[in-house]
Amino acid sequence: MITDRPPVWMGEHALHALEQWMAKHAGAHQLYILGDENTLAQCLPELLARVPSLRGAGNIQVRAGERSKDLEVCRAIWLHLAEQHADRQAVLVNLGGGVITDLGGFVAATYKRGIRFIHVPTTVMGMVDAAIGGKAAIDLGGVKNLVGSFADPVATCIHPPFLRTLGKREVLNGIAEMIKHGLVLDADHWNQVRRAPLHDLQVLAPLIERSASIKAQVVGTDPRDQGLRKLLNFGHTIGHALEAFALESPQRTLLHGEAVAIGMVCATWLSWRTGSLDRDRMNAVEEHLMGLFPAFGFEASDHHRILELMRNDKKISGGEFRFTLLTGIGSAQVDVPINAVQVAEALEHYRLLLPDVHLRHHPQA
C-alpha cells in the first residue's frame, strides 16, 4: 500500500482493505455506487462478493463514455441523492474508469458542499491516472475538464482482476499514461512498459502498480499542480484539444489515451525542435507510439480549430501555451512557452507520420 494520504490500496488485498474501511467507518450511513452499464454489469458482482458492506448500497447508473461528464448528468445525480435524502455522511463509491471517477468525484465534492467518496477504478486508465490525485471535473461547452475542483477521495482501491473485463483498445488507452510516466520520470519503467506483452495481465499488474505509485508520489509532493505535478501534463495540452475535437463529430472516435498518445508524439517533436531532445530519442518515442496506437486523421485546415480548443486549456499563460517537454528518456522540463505556429507545425508533423495519405485528409470514422 502507498502510504501517501489519501491511501491507495493495491493488489490482492485491496478489496479486503476497502471492506475493513467500510465496516469501520460507513456503518449505518447511506451508501451509493456510481457506475456505467458496463461496470455495474461486469464488475459490481465481484465488488459485492468481496465487500459485503456494500450489498445494501443504492446503484446509480450513467451511460458509458465521455459524454456522461456533463452538467445535466451531474444535475440528475444530485437530484437523485436529494430525493433519497442522502445526508453529508453518505458515501459514494465510484466504480469505473476515468469518466466515472471524474464525474463521481465532482458530484460528491459539490453535493451538500461535499460528501465522502471512494474510487474503485476498473480500467488501466483509472488505476494509473484518473483515480489518483484528487482532481474531479466535467466537460463544458466542448472543453475537456473545464469545470472541476481538487477533491480527495477517502481512498482509491486498485483491484487488477477487474481488467479482465476490458478489450485491447481499453487496455491500450491506459497504457498511454503508463508510457507518459516512464518518459517524464522513470526510464526503466518506459523500457519495461514498451517491452511488456500487453495481453498478459500477470505481467501488466506490477507495471500498473508501479505507474500508480509514480502518480501517487508526484501528487503527494505537489497536490495542487504548482511544480513537479506539471510533468504529468506531457502530451495533454494537445491531447485534450484533440479529444474535444473528436467529440464534435459523432462519427469520430478517440479515447483519452489515444489523444494523449498523439499529444506525446507532437510534444516529443517539439522537444527535438526546441533543442531539448536528440533526434534518436525522438525517433524511438515516435516509432513506439505510432506503432501502438491507431492513427487519427485530420486536415491541415483543422489546425485552427484544434488551436482554438487549446486556448481554453488550463495550461495557458499570458497568451502562450505552456508545454511539458522531454529533456531525455525519463526526464522533462515544465512550463516551456510554445507559440501557435509551433503547435501547428507539430500537428502537421504528426499528420505526415500517418501511414496513408487518405488518413491525412479524412478523419477516422
Buried (B, 14 or more C-beta within 10 A) or exposed (E): EBEBEBBBBBBEEBBBBBBBBBEEEBEEBBBBBBBBEBBBEBBBEBBBEBBEBBEEBBEBEBEBBBEBBBEEBBEBBBEBBEEEEBEEBBBBBBBBBBBBBBBBBBBBBBBBEEBBBBBBBBBBBBBBBBBBBBBBBBBBEEBBBBBBEBBBBBBBBBBBBBBEBBEEEBBBBBBBBBBBBBBBBBEEBBEBBBEBEBEEBEEBBBBBBBBBBBBBBBBBEBBEBEEBBBBBBBBBBBBBBBBBBBBEEEEBBBBBBBBBBBBBBBBBBBBBBBEBBEEEBBEBBBEBBBEBBBBBBBEEEBBEBBBEBBEBBBBEEEEBBBBBBBBBBBBBBBBBEBEBEBBBBBBBBBBEBBEEEEBBBEBBE
